């Protein structure tokens, strides 16, 4: 996950702001779409890179994408990706369908506050993700 914001302070760093203490917040960062396959992914890369940001790829068998806009929730970000994948032309959908792994990887930056944070993914969206043969993963970055 590429972080778009400046680094958050560690939880043990207390920063004085007008006399008030501030502790780093747990924050949703973004979702990366990661695709791995033995077959050529270049048609898929070309189709998705036109609307999303291509983070990196290894020749023909791995690609990681990030949305080009900011979303407040993992649900909204994954839904944007799913909409795009569902509309792929046949030439790009074939490498998707034959990929070995497809994952929507949610990035979370851990912080000291609040004590807990919950991000939900609706059953309707999970159903769409499953129909695409994809999984949902979560990566938590420590403080």
Secondary structure, 3 states (H helix, E strand, C coil): CCCCCCCCCCCCCCEEECCEEECCECEEEEEEEEEECCCCCHHHHHHHHCCCEEEEEECCCEEEEECCCCCCCHHHHHHHHHHHHHCCCHHHHHHHHCCCEEEEEEEEECCCECCCCCCCCCHHHHHHHHHCCCEEEEEEECC
